[in-house]
Amino acid sequence: MDTVAAQIERQRASLVGLLANLVRTPSPNPPGDTRAVADLIAARLREAAVDFQVLADEPRKPNIIARIGQGRPELLFTSHMDTAPAGDRRSWRHDPFAAEIVGARMFGRGAADAKASLVAMLAAVGALVEVLPLHGTLVFTAVSDEEVGGINGTEFLVDRGLVHPDHVVVGEITHNRLAVAEKGIVWMRVITHGRAAHGSTPWEGANAISAMLRVLQAVEDRVAGRLRSLSHPLVPPPSLNIGTIRGGVATNIVPDWCEATIDRRTLPNENVQAAVAEIEGVVSDLRAEDPQLQVDLEVIQCGPPIETSPDAPLVRAAQDVARALDLTPEPVGYEQSSDGRFFAERGVPTILFGPGDPEVAHAADESVDLDELMTAAKFYALLGQKALA
């Protein structure tokens, strides 16, 4: 085990350089064009003499699959190439695409979420090529589209049967803590309809924005209030967030249309379908109270939570590796959502681990500790070696 870790440590300058190149290669989503990032990753795999494929359902959003070893079990290392947009540059003290290093930290959009995990996993794959044969297959995927739901990334790979692992490690920002749980996600679109009229005679129309305000207030009162009483030992509380709202065409016209989106996060011990039904029930009650109310509701994204048993062999192996690296072995929950849900909903044991503070996700001056990067690379390599021993 020490040989693999030492080999990775000798690559520190190279790995930091690769991370810098990835950060300097923007891949914000939207639009989600990850081709240039994929080219850098492909070049690294070629240098390590690792076979890989590039697969895409949408040409601007490629996905890379690399394999070493053969047979079962299959252990999947996966992380994503797209990032959140940088947003207002004036809110950054460090250029989001300069990969500036201050002390032991690299700053830039995607430095933590999740290009550091990609670099660490690539380092692990390269190190494990040197210790073949493995008793099974290590699969590595660098995917697109994670930031907007994964439809052209992990969902595409899973639905097409292009990956079918027995165990999954998702590279995400956990501060190098072992995460075994994550909240589920439900995104819903609400549309209210009205009747246009002149702004000086609003009583001749029906205001769709006013109707939307009634709907959203009822959802917040009846759902968000109840959620405050729920909890789970590993993940943050359940939540409901009104994410977007738009409607109307001009100030002097009664709006005949309004659209809003709702983000509902569910605990691992909640039922996603019940969460949808609860919001549908609120809307149904409002329709019964006011037959003139015209409102449509649809689910635009739905993903189950993750909760992997602490007794799962993957978790126990990860804890052993954490102890060997002097990391805290006790499992935690992941604060955000990840592509891990595509595997967890199919019953595949799934954990999350990676460098970076979850609080910097999508924030200005995102950064990652480069010592954490190196530790994560060793963790992945040692876990791969142990799980496929």
Residue, then its C-alpha position, 0 to 999 in steps of 0.5 A: m500500500d505504501t508503494v502506491a501512496a509514494q508513487i502518487e506523492r512523487q506526482r504532486a507537481s504533475l497533478v497540481g499542473l493538471l488541475a491548473n490546466l483543467v481550471r483554466t479550461p472553462s466548462p460552465n453549465p449552462p452551456g455545458d460544453t466539456r470538450a476541451v476538458a475531455d481532451l485534457i483528461a484523454a491526453r492524461l489517460r494516453e500518457a498512462a497507457v489506459d484504454f478509454q472510450v469517448l461517448a456522447d449523446e450530445p456532441r458538446k457533452p462527451n463522457i469518458i470511460a476508462r477501464i483497467g483489469q477485467g471481470r467482476p467485481e466492477l468498482l466505478f470511480t466517477s466525477h464530473m467535468d462541467t462546473a457551475p457558471a462563474g457568475d459576476r466576476r466582480s464578486w471574485r477576488h481571484d480570477p475564476f479561470a487563472a488557477e491562482i495558488v495562494g499558499a496551499r490552495m488553488f483558486g478557480r471555478g471548478a477547482a473543488d467542484a469537481k476537477a480536483s476529484l477528477v485529477a485525484m481519480l486519474a492519479a489513482v487509475g495511473a498508479l493502479v495500472e502499475v500494480l496489475p493484476l487487479h481481481g476485477t475491473l476498475v472503471f473510471t468515468a469523467v462525465s458531463d452535465e452533472e450540474v443540470g441533472g446528468i441527462n447527457g452524462t451519467e444518466f445517458l451512460v446508465d440508461r444505455g447500459l454502458v456502465h454496470p458497476d457493483h460498487v460506486v465511488v463518486g468524486e465530490i466535495t466532502h472535505n475528504r470525509l466518507a459520505v454514505a448518505e445524500k438527500g433526494i431531489v425533486w424539481m417541479r414546474v408550476i404554471t398559472h394561467g390568467r387573462a390579459a387586460h389593460g393595466s388600467t382596468p385589471w378587473e377585466g383580466a385575471n392576473a396569473i402572477s397573483a395566482m402564482l403568489r397564492v399557490l407558492q404561499a400555500v406550498e410554503d405554508r403547508v409544506a415548508g412548515r412541516l419539514r422543519s420537524l423532520s431530521h436525519p442523523l447524517v444529512p442536512p434538514p429537508s428543504l423546499n426552495i422556490g428557485t425561479i419565477r417569471g411571467g408577464v410581458a409588460t408593466n401595463i398589461v395584466p399577465d396571462w401567464c406565470e411560471a415558477t420552479i420549486d426545488r424540494r430535497t428529501l431525506p433518505n428516510e422520506n419517499v420521493q413520490a410522497a413529496v411530489a404528492e404532497i405538493e400536488g395535494v396543495v394545488s388540488d386543494l386550491r383548485a377545489e377552493d377556487p374553480q377559477l384558478q388555472v394551474d398546471l404542475e409537472v415534475i421536471q427532475c426527480g432523483p432518489p436519496i442515497e443511504t448506503s449501509p455502514d456494513a456494506p463491504l465498500v464502506r468498510a474498505a473505505q473506512d480502513v483506508a481512511r484510518a490508514l491515511d489518518l482521516t476520520p473514518e466515521p461516515v457523514g452525509y453529503e450536503q448537495s446532490s450528486d450523480g450517485r443517485f443513478f446508481a443508488e436507485r438501482g441498489v448499487p452501494t454508493i459512497l462519496f468522497g473528495p477534496g474540497d469544502p462543501e461550502v465553496a460549491h458554486a461560490a465566488d473564490e472557490s478553492v481547494d487545498l492541494d494537500e487534500l488533493m494529494t490525500a484524495a488521490k492516495f485514498y482512491a488508489l488504496l481503496g481501489q487496490k483494497a476493494l479489488a484485492 
